[in-house]
Amino acid sequence: MDRYVTLDKYNTFGLHVTASFFSIIKDADEVFDLIKDSVFKEEKRLILGAGSNVLFLDDFFNGLVVRIETKGKTILREMGNNVYIRVAAGESWAGFVEEMVKEGYGGLENLSLIPGTVGAAPIQNIGAYGTELKDVFYQLTAVDLTTGEKVFFNKDECEFGYRTSVFKTRLRDHYLITHVDFRLNKQPVLDFKYGVLFQYLYEKGIVNPTINDVSKAVIAIRNSKLPDPAQLGNAGSFFKNPVIHNLLFQNLQREFPDIVGHPDVKDFTKVSAAWLIEKTNWKGRRVGNAGFHDKQCLVLVNHGNATGRELFLAAMMAKQSVIEEFGIELEMEVNIV
Ligand SMILES: Cc1cc2nc3c(=O)[nH]c(=O)nc-3n(C[C@H](O)[C@H](O)[C@H](O)COP(=O)(O)OP(=O)(O)OC[C@H]3O[C@@H](n4cnc5c(N)ncnc54)[C@H](O)[C@@H]3O)c2cc1C
């Protein structure tokens, strides 16, 4: 276990943060020893993957950061067109997707190029271009951080929802995910009806795309739209798209005819958080060194040397503007530490 380790390269906001204790897990079995350690038992702790969905408020984390760097992929079995594969939590998500696309295993292509680790993917049920992790998820293995027990969670037990799961809600910080099992398909029915994705393929003249075509399209769209954290610190979308009752949405529509929303579960509409941020004049606006991106206004960015609190303040100010203007409370997608 190391002391006073800088986390600058372990968070995509690029914040200068120091952890008082730091440990790297390279083998899943090391978790069992770690949780017996007095530092683990006594200190505040944070499990960290690639740090692409966390915002550190302070420049000092007074506790233990456990970084997951376990590697490995195993094909568990093949049944008909289905391939079941177990992946270690520390594997790069984007690297895993790329490899599966090359193998011709479908299901992950819409989730190409999402930063982060495989182990963190179930935490917020990552999603993009009409697909969510839950669509390819089979089960996961986790260690109960209190009892040291190894536990399996099937899809229902994960309680997946829109950018959430049981690990982000009632079992938050209770488990360390060591492996995730996926069910992929050698003959997938590709889903490319999502607006920009469909349009991109259409413009390229691709009417019957392959897994590789869809993945390449997603990568091209993402590269053209999203700021690269290596250039401009960020953690992707900062807020979730709020889901509001249809009556409230219709009421807002009368006042703001261009409001963007899509039907969600019965009687509810998912409103574009980006639209709300833009309409409250937060697109491209800065608070000190923090601000919302001038093209992708849902992305909170570090313009250089912002502090965690500066970023958080900008986010809270935008949230307040949206409440005052539309009566809608935005919920953060990023985890505040
Ligand atoms: C440019 C950019 C684009 C993005 N685009 C998308 C997108 O399209 N869709 C999307 O859903 N997300 C997106 N994200 C957010 C982010 O990539 C995902 O949430 C990703 O899954 C986070 O992985 P991570 O390893 O970086 O997790 P971290 O940020 O390290 O951790 C996130 C949370 O998970 C917990 N955690 C991490 N690993 C484990 C583990 N093994 N066991 C238990 N708990 C764990 C942490 O404690 C923390 O609470 C984007 C981020 C960026 C920077």
The ligand as an ORCA input file, in Angstrom:
! r2SCAN-3c Opt
* xyz 0 1
  C     -15.535     11.615    -22.705
  C     -16.459     10.729    -21.913
  C     -17.549     10.153    -22.532
  C     -18.418      9.330    -21.811
  N     -19.472      8.775    -22.466
  C     -20.324      7.967    -21.797
  C     -21.423      7.365    -22.472
  O     -21.615      7.526    -23.676
  N     -22.268      6.594    -21.746
  C     -22.072      6.365    -20.413
  O     -22.888      5.648    -19.820
  N     -21.025      6.910    -19.755
  C     -20.148      7.698    -20.405
  N     -19.092      8.266    -19.746
  C     -18.924      8.027    -18.295
  C     -17.925      6.885    -17.949
  O     -17.129      6.575    -19.043
  C     -18.641      5.612    -17.492
  O     -19.474      5.878    -16.398
  C     -17.647      4.503    -17.099
  O     -18.341      3.294    -16.878
  C     -16.834      4.848    -15.850
  O     -15.804      3.880    -15.736
  P     -14.538      4.126    -14.819
  O     -13.748      2.870    -14.789
  O     -13.833      5.335    -15.253
  O     -15.251      4.360    -13.417
  P     -14.766      5.351    -12.251
  O     -14.999      6.750    -12.683
  O     -13.409      4.980    -11.797
  O     -15.827      4.974    -11.118
  C     -17.187      5.278    -11.299
  C     -17.968      4.723    -10.097
  O     -17.920      3.304    -10.105
  C     -17.306      2.794     -8.917
  N     -16.478      1.655     -9.349
  C     -15.563      1.653    -10.350
  N     -15.069      0.414    -10.520
  C     -15.676     -0.379     -9.606
  C     -15.590     -1.776     -9.281
  N     -14.784     -2.613     -9.938
  N     -16.364     -2.252     -8.269
  C     -17.192     -1.425     -7.589
  N     -17.317     -0.101     -7.848
  C     -16.569      0.409     -8.856
  C     -16.506      3.954     -8.353
  O     -16.356      3.835     -6.949
  C     -17.370      5.143     -8.751
  O     -18.437      5.305     -7.843
  C     -18.189      9.085    -20.438
  C     -17.067      9.659    -19.817
  C     -16.208     10.463    -20.543
  C     -15.003     11.041    -19.875
*
